[in-house]
Each structure stands twice: as C-alpha cells, then as structure tokens.
C-alpha cells in the first residue's frame, strides 16, 4: 500500500459500493482472551487489538514474499474487514496453535491471524463467538499522553467492545498507511505505543476536520453505514 493518504472516496471503510467490492473479500481474524472471572479492561483490550493489527502489518511474514504476504495483499485490495471473537480455556489454546501472533497488554491478550476468505475461516476460529465481548474499565482511563499516537473514538456511538476493538484496529491501520517508511520503522521499533480514548464531545467535530486519518465504517454490524468511528491522531501526521 502507498504511504499516501487514503481519500474518503477511496477508503476501504466507506459504505458506498466500489472497485474494492469486486475483489475477493477477506477478513482479518482477531481473538481476545476472556477468561471467566478475569476479563481484560475494555480500554486495554482496544489498545492491544490496535497494536495486534500493526504487528501483523509489519511482520516479515506479511511483507514481500513472506508466508502471509499474498493473503495480506488480497485483504488490503478489498474491503478492510476485521472480526473480533472471544475465547477462553481450551478454545484459547486451540486458537494459539494456529499460525498468528499473540499481543499482550496490561490485562488483555489478543491473537491476530493472517487474513482468511470470508467463507474460509479455520474451524477452530469459526466456532468462536462474536457476541459476549462487553468489557468494562474498572477505573476511568488516565488522560492520553500527547507524545504517543491516540486513536480517538466517536463519543456519540455505542459499540460493543468487540466492535470497538475492530474500529481501533482500523484507525491504527490508516495511520500506518500514511506514515513514511522511516516513521513506520520508528513506531515499530518502539513497540507501537498508542492510546485509545473516547473524544470529548466538544472536540470530536474538530478532530474530524483537521486532515487526520478518519475511519468511516461500512455498516456491516451495529452502526449505520458511513459512521465516523475513529480519528487516528499520530504526532507524525500533525
């Protein structure tokens, strides 16, 4: 993908039909570990999911002639779909046995897998539930550190944690596409520091109009097509 920005009318997240709909459709599977009695904090799960997407994009297996590169290219040439499912116990152990990468946050574990066709999920992932990812923050998140990228969530939208995790992943991906190779390398080498926060209602309008990468959801689940869900505020894009 080019490092140039993705115009709204060419966005892989927009709702209107286009050339991306003609291409074979793939999905990026993510699985969040939710054990009984020890669920991760919501914000940490969102941040870990966003980092997992970035880890997948930067993995050597996703690049050049790597083992996952063809699937990643096919996925990025079509609609950029992500689906978050949940697992615990034996389900999680089976998911970990499949090719992928596990990314760990403060309390969250998210495993990301190479893209698969919409109707070609591995059976151990296809059987996992999408619902039931309603997570909470035990304490309000602290203010975001302005020196790290912040993925600002739309304060007017009510999304399940799973849906919000996918949207945070979209935001991280759009920021990644806009960075130069040097900026990407610096972010990767730092371990992809980032924060996910819900924007103040009074500031949301400003964030959507200053030229930062903006996710417009295709509206397949939970929210209306074309909804603005995330603004990716990376310091290098200011």
C-alpha positions in Angstrom: 0.0 0.0 0.0 1.1 3.5 -0.7 2.2 5.8 2.1 -0.1 8.5 0.7 -3.3 9.2 2.4 -6.5 7.3 1.6 -9.1 9.8 0.2 -12.6 9.3 1.7 -14.0 8.3 -1.7 -11.4 5.5 -2.0 -11.4 4.5 1.6 -11.6 0.7 2.3 -14.0 1.5 5.1 -16.6 3.6 3.2 -20.1 2.4 2.7 -20.7 3.0 -1.0 -20.0 0.2 -3.5 -16.8 0.5 -5.5 -13.9 -1.4 -7.0 -13.0 -2.9 -3.7 -16.3 -4.8 -3.6 -15.4 -6.5 -6.9 -12.2 -8.1 -5.4 -12.4 -11.3 -3.5 -13.3 -10.5 0.1 -11.0 -11.4 3.0 -11.2 -10.7 6.8 -8.6 -10.3 9.4 -9.5 -12.5 12.4 -8.6 -11.3 15.9 -9.4 -13.3 19.1 -9.5 -11.8 22.5 -8.9 -13.9 25.6 -11.8 -13.5 28.1 -11.5 -16.0 31.0 -14.3 -16.3 33.5 -13.7 -14.1 36.4 -10.7 -12.3 34.8 -11.9 -10.3 31.8 -9.5 -7.7 30.4 -10.2 -4.0 30.9 -12.0 -2.5 27.9 -9.5 0.2 27.0 -6.6 -2.2 27.3 -8.4 -4.6 25.0 -8.9 -1.9 22.4 -5.3 -0.8 22.6 -4.0 -4.3 22.4 -6.2 -5.1 19.4 -4.8 -2.0 17.6 -1.3 -3.0 18.3 -2.0 -6.5 17.1 -3.1 -5.2 13.7 0.1 -3.1 13.5 2.2 -6.1 14.5 0.5 -8.2 11.7 1.1 -5.4 9.1 4.8 -5.1 10.0 5.6 -8.8 10.4 8.1 -10.1 7.9 5.7 -12.9 7.0 3.3 -10.2 5.8 5.8 -8.5 3.6 7.4 -9.2 0.2 7.4 -13.0 -0.4 6.5 -13.9 3.2 4.2 -16.7 4.0 1.2 -14.4 4.8 2.0 -11.7 2.2 -0.4 -12.9 -0.6 -3.3 -13.1 1.8 -2.5 -9.7 3.3 -2.3 -8.1 -0.1 -5.6 -9.6 -1.2 -7.2 -8.4 2.1 -5.9 -4.9 1.6 -7.0 -4.8 -2.0 -10.6 -5.4 -1.0 -12.7 -4.1 2.0 -10.6 -3.9 5.1 -12.7 -6.2 7.3 -11.8 -7.3 10.8 -13.8 -9.6 13.1 -13.1 -10.0 16.8 -14.1 -13.2 18.5 -13.6 -14.3 22.1 -12.1 -17.4 23.6 -11.2 -18.9 26.9 -9.6 -22.1 28.3 -9.3 -24.8 25.6 -10.7 -22.5 23.0 -7.9 -20.1 23.5 -5.3 -22.9 23.5 -6.6 -24.2 20.1 -6.5 -20.6 18.7 -2.9 -20.2 19.9 -2.0 -23.4 18.0 -2.9 -21.7 14.7 -0.5 -19.5 12.8 -0.7 -16.0 14.1 0.8 -13.6 16.7 -0.3 -13.0 20.3 0.0 -9.4 21.6 -0.3 -8.8 25.3 -1.3 -5.6 27.0 -1.7 -4.8 30.7 -4.6 -7.2 31.2 -5.5 -8.2 27.6 -4.3 -10.9 25.3 -5.2 -10.6 21.6 -4.2 -13.1 18.9 -4.2 -11.9 15.3 -4.2 -14.3 12.4 -3.4 -13.8 8.7 -6.4 -12.8 6.6 -8.8 -15.5 5.5 -11.6 -15.6 2.9 -15.0 -14.5 4.3 -16.2 -18.1 3.9 -12.9 -19.8 4.7 -12.4 -19.5 8.4 -10.4 -22.2 10.2 -12.9 -24.3 12.1 -11.3 -23.6 15.5 -11.9 -19.9 14.8 -15.2 -20.2 13.1 -16.8 -21.8 16.2 -15.8 -19.0 18.5 -18.5 -16.4 19.5 -18.5 -12.8 18.3 -21.0 -11.8 21.0 -20.1 -11.5 24.7 -17.3 -9.0 24.4 -18.9 -6.4 26.5 -16.0 -5.3 28.6 -15.7 -2.5 31.2 -12.9 -0.4 32.6 -12.6 -0.9 36.4 -11.3 2.7 36.6 -11.6 5.6 34.1 -8.6 5.7 31.8 -6.0 8.3 32.6 -5.5 11.2 30.1 -3.7 10.2 27.0 0.0 11.0 26.7 0.2 13.5 23.8 3.6 12.2 22.8 2.1 8.9 21.6 -0.5 8.2 18.8 -4.0 8.5 20.1 -6.9 6.7 18.4 -9.9 8.9 19.3 -13.3 7.1 19.4 -16.5 8.8 18.4 -18.3 9.8 21.7 -21.7 9.6 20.0 -21.5 5.9 19.1 -22.4 3.0 21.4 -20.3 0.0 20.3 -19.6 -3.4 21.9 -16.0 -4.0 22.9 -15.5 -6.3 20.0 -16.8 -3.8 17.5 -14.7 -1.0 19.1 -11.6 -3.3 19.0 -12.0 -3.7 15.3 -12.5 0.0 14.8 -9.4 0.8 16.8 -7.5 -1.6 14.5 -8.9 0.2 11.5 -7.6 3.5 12.9 -4.1 2.1 13.6 -4.0 0.7 10.1 -5.0 4.0 8.4 -2.3 5.8 10.4 0.3 3.2 9.4 -0.5 3.7 5.7 0.0 7.4 6.0 3.5 7.2 7.6 6.8 7.2 5.7 9.0 4.1 5.9 11.2 5.8 8.5 8.2 6.8 10.6 6.8 3.2 10.4 10.2 1.8 11.5 10.4 4.2 14.4 6.9 3.3 15.6 7.6 -0.5 15.2 10.9 -0.3 17.0 9.3 1.5 19.9 6.8 -1.3 20.3 3.8 0.5 18.7 3.0 2.7 21.7 -0.5 4.1 21.4 -3.6 5.1 23.4 -7.3 4.6 22.7 -9.6 7.2 24.2 -13.1 8.4 23.7 -13.0 12.0 22.4 -14.7 14.8 24.4 -18.0 15.6 22.6 -16.9 19.2 22.1 -13.6 18.2 20.5 -14.8 15.4 18.2 -16.0 17.8 15.5 -12.6 19.5 15.3 -10.8 16.2 15.2 -12.7 15.1 12.1 -11.9 18.3 10.1 -8.1 18.7 10.6 -6.9 16.2 8.0 -6.1 13.2 10.2 -7.0 9.7 9.1 -10.6 9.0 9.7 -12.4 5.7 9.7 -15.9 5.6 8.1 -17.5 2.3 9.0 -19.1 0.2 6.2 -22.0 -0.5 8.5 -22.0 -4.3 8.3 -22.7 -4.6 12.1 -24.0 -2.4 15.0 -23.8 1.1 13.5 -25.1 2.9 10.4 -23.1 2.8 7.2 -20.7 5.8 6.8 -20.5 6.4 10.5 -17.2 8.1 11.5 -15.8 5.9 14.3 -12.2 6.7 14.9 -9.7 9.5 14.2 -6.1 8.4 14.2 -4.0 11.2 15.8 -0.4 10.2 15.2 2.1 13.0 16.1 3.9 12.5 12.8 0.7 13.3 10.9 0.1 16.6 12.6 
